[in-house]
Every structure is written in structure tokens, then in C-alpha cells.
Amino acid sequence: VKPRALRSELRKLLEPGSVLPDVAPLYLVDAAGALGFVGSADAIVRPVSAHEVATLVAWCDSHDVPVTPRGGGTGLSGGAVPLEGGVVVDMVRLRRVRALDPLQWRMQVEAGLPTGEVHRLARENGLLYPPDPGASEQSQLGGNVATNAGGPHAFKYGVTGAWVTGLEVVTASGDLVQLGGATRKDVAGYDLRRLFIGSEGTLGIVTAAWLRLTPAPERRLALTAFYPGTPEGAAAIQQVIGSGLVPAALEYLDPGALAAVAATYPGQLPVGAGFAVLAEADGGHDEALTLREALADALSDGALALECHVPADALWRWRDSVSGAVASILGSKFSEDVAVPVDRLGEAIEITIEVAAAHGLPACSWGHAGDGNLHSTFLLAAGDVDALSRAEDAAAALFAQIRALGGSLSGEHGIGSFKRHHLLAMHDPAELRLLRAVKRALDPKGLMNPGKVI
Ligand SMILES: Cc1cc2nc3c(=O)[nH]c(=O)nc-3n(C[C@H](O)[C@H](O)[C@H](O)COP(=O)(O)OP(=O)(O)OC[C@H]3O[C@@H](n4cnc5c(N)ncnc54)[C@H](O)[C@@H]3O)c2cc1C
């Protein structure tokens, strides 16, 4: 179907105003930095209801038109970039709160609700929705479900999927189905809900989710500790884990990342600081205080730490500024989000630097230490095509070593379009057969977000 004819057919089928007059460039990219792909689309549709999504997808299925679901567009793996034309489904107008039951610690919201709104709604009712991916004001709950997004507090509380008890999805053929619901336990049949969580829009479109919430902690107390370098910092992280203490968050900055934000630290950095660990203690009033003291002991045990600080409130804002500060060192960056078993974190941090050096690139990393999740980052000048190509080679070498440590190509951002060929090259053929079988069973025509994941 030609783009203009397609738009006119969709206008007949859908609500007035749901088909946008043209294809704005912002729908053809996501938030990926140096490697950002630009896609192409024939129509952008902004449905107002789950039923309208179902009508649209059924029509696309019967006319062989590709469909790319889009949330807030903050993805970092090219997942929402339409690679094969067709229709981009912008979920922004599906943002109703269908149910809010504070006494039952749960809510049901539509997929286009911004993550930050979910946080606010929970907070206003004395509750906590813990998943806290960095771009919460722009990302949507549906995008978080589709990427199974994490964040600093995933260490104690788990990633998005841990808080989803039910999903409403539109399948690739246009059926509107409920998978699970408000019930907290459900083992009837295969766990289809889990299959859709993290499927990056390749199996269907999430239109709403039942979320479980938890009573908000009374208090959150932060702590930072500084070390001369990576070996000492990584050893301190192991000490915290081995101590049995459960911080709400346990993050790190390696020497390069720390140098990028040293000037803006909300406090005094000790002389010789080459590695930072950030921790948060939460809980009841006294419980949080006791935990922070115990964490300070664990982080300074064996005199590894140069200093342990109780920083100003601005600590998490400072932590959020790391990515931008690192990008501004040379003008651009190529960032990965690999994950390793937590006892291999120190090695993975060193490997990032070694692999980059072998490709003539400066590098650094920071990330979610408690989850063994690194933002391994290669620095380059904006528009430096040669450096970009070396960064891609460095990423491939990094992935091979991370896999050898028992790790994963992606702990947070997903495979999308960027890492698809690495997944195909590095995963076991038998596993790839299972992944393909799932895709074929749920999306036999391959029209749902084509070119992504598998
Ligand atoms: C500054 C910054 C910080 C970030 N920090 C984190 C972090 O801490 N942790 C983390 O995990 N990620 C992080 N991210 C990545 C990104 O925010 C997450 O992947 C987020 O979950 C994407 O949500 P979105 O709504 O923007 O989805 P999009 O980018 O629009 O889409 C992402 C993928 O989900 C699919 N999708 C979107 N909506 C739906 C739907 N309703 N149904 C089916 N499929 C859908 C798309 O097709 C695409 O494959 C960060 C990104 C930025 C820019």
C-alpha cells in the first residue's frame, strides 16, 4: 500500500485525529547516541483506546503492513525505530489510570502513562512503585514493560517485570487479550505475561498493565565511599554483598566516570579518589539509619576506603549527570549496558578499558554495581566515522569477553536493532531456535516490529 493511500485507508478505519497528517522525523529515531539509526515510516497513528489499537493491528495484519510500537522514544538500542516502513503506533494517548486501589497496594494503568506519573500516583498514596529507569519523565510504562527496564533501585526491588501482575496486550493478529490481572499469584498455563515482558514490541503491543506496589519506606539515606582505584572499589562492593546487608541501591563510578563529574560532586572529594561507590539505605526511620551505619562499616572495612561520606541531598541528581558529562568529554559516546555475575564486576570494568585501548579509544564505565550491570562506554568525537567503527569493533570484543565471564550483552536496554547480529552470533544455536519458534508462533508474518531482537 502506498503511504498516502495507507493513511487514507487508516483514516476511514480509525477515530478522527488518530492518524497524523504526516511522518515527523522524531518518530524515525530513538535516544541512542552515536549509533542512532534513522528509520522510515508510512504513517504515524496515535490510538485513543486499546480497542483502536486492536482494530489497527488487525488491519495491518490482513494487509501485510509492518507495525512498530513506540512509547516515550527513550530507548537506547534502536527498538522503536521503524526499519521496514509501515505504521508507527504512538501510545501517548493511552494514559488512563483504570484502577487505583491503595489499600490493596495495586493499580492498573494504560501503557502510555509516563513512568514518572506512576511514581507520583504511588507516592501520593503512601506507596512505592520501585522501578526507576533514568528517563522516567519521558519513558512510558508500556516501554518499560517492553524493555523490562531496571534502574538503581533494582538491586533491592527488582526490575519492571517483578512489579507486573497482569498485562493487556494486542497480539500480532489484532486480538485483545488479558494475561494475568490483579491477582498476585497465577500459574495457570505457560507464563505468557512474562513472555511479553522484555519482548521489545516484537510479539504484540502492551495496552495496559496491572502493577503491584509496596508501602513506601519512611526514610532513604545515601552514602558514598571513595577508593584509590578499581581493585579496591570492586573489593568493597564484594564486602557489602558478602555482609548480607541489603542496600536499596549500590552503584559505582570507575576512574574515568568519576573524573567526568568530580567538579560537580555535592561535597568534598578526597585527594586521590579514583573510584566511587554510592549506596542507599531505606526502611523505617531507625532501620534506615542503622543500615547506613552498617553499610559505612562494610564499605570501609579493611581500610580500603579513602573516605566514606554522607553527601548532600543532591547525590542522585549528581549520579544522573554522569552520562551527559561523559558524552561531553569528546563530544559523543558509544555506550553499552552489559551485565556480569556480580563477583566478576571488577574484571568487567578492567576489560572495558583494555578492549577500548586495543582499539585506540578512551573509555570508562559506571552503573548498577549490585546487579553487575555496567554502562561500558567508549569516547569519541561527534561525527568521527573511523572512531565509531573502532567503537563497534571494541563492543564486539567486549561482548565476547563478557559472555566468557558468564554475562549478558544487555542488562537493561535490550537488543533492539543494534545488538541483533551480536545475539545471533553469540548465542547457542539451540537457544536461537527456541527464540525463533516463539517469534514465529506469536507473529507468524513477522510484521510486529520487524528487524528487532531475533
Ligand atoms: C537518560 C536515559 C537514562 C536511561 N536510564 C535507564 C535505566 O536506568 N534503566 C533502563 O532500563 N533503561 C534506561 N534507559 C533506556 C530507556 O529509558 C528504557 O529502555 C525505557 O524502558 C524505554 O521506554 P520508552 O517508553 O521510552 O520506550 P521506547 O524507546 O519508545 O521503546 C522501547 C522499546 O519498547 C517497545 N515499546 C514501547 N512501548 C510499547 C508498548 N506499549 N507495547 C509494546 N512495545 C512497546 C518499542 O517498540 C521498542 O522496542 C535510559 C534512557 C535514557 C535516554
The ligand as an ORCA input file, in Angstrom:
! r2SCAN-3c Opt
* xyz 0 1
  C      18.851      9.416     30.004
  C      18.403      7.984     29.895
  C      18.519      7.166     31.012
  C      18.093      5.836     30.949
  N      18.199      5.054     32.067
  C      17.757      3.777     32.035
  C      17.819      2.948     33.200
  O      18.267      3.375     34.263
  N      17.366      1.680     33.088
  C      16.850      1.174     31.931
  O      16.439      0.017     31.895
  N      16.786      1.938     30.820
  C      17.206      3.215     30.840
  N      17.118      3.994     29.712
  C      16.564      3.415     28.469
  C      15.032      3.655     28.276
  O      14.581      4.775     29.009
  C      14.252      2.403     28.677
  O      14.583      1.337     27.803
  C      12.727      2.611     28.673
  O      12.100      1.491     29.267
  C      12.151      2.828     27.286
  O      10.813      3.273     27.427
  P      10.107      4.161     26.305
  O       8.685      4.349     26.709
  O      10.869      5.384     26.023
  O      10.158      3.147     25.063
  P      10.630      3.367     23.553
  O      12.018      3.869     23.494
  O       9.591      4.143     22.821
  O      10.588      1.875     23.036
  C      11.477      0.907     23.541
  C      11.065     -0.477     23.013
  O       9.808     -0.855     23.570
  C       8.829     -1.051     22.536
  N       7.558     -0.497     23.073
  C       7.334      0.747     23.562
  N       6.069      0.839     24.008
  C       5.483     -0.377     23.797
  C       4.185     -0.921     24.056
  N       3.219     -0.205     24.632
  N       3.955     -2.201     23.693
  C       4.924     -2.948     23.114
  N       6.159     -2.496     22.847
  C       6.429     -1.225     23.188
  C       9.370     -0.337     21.311
  O       8.911     -0.940     20.118
  C      10.872     -0.522     21.498
  O      11.272     -1.788     21.052
  C      17.546      5.316     29.740
  C      17.445      6.151     28.617
  C      17.857      7.467     28.688
  C      17.711      8.324     27.473
*
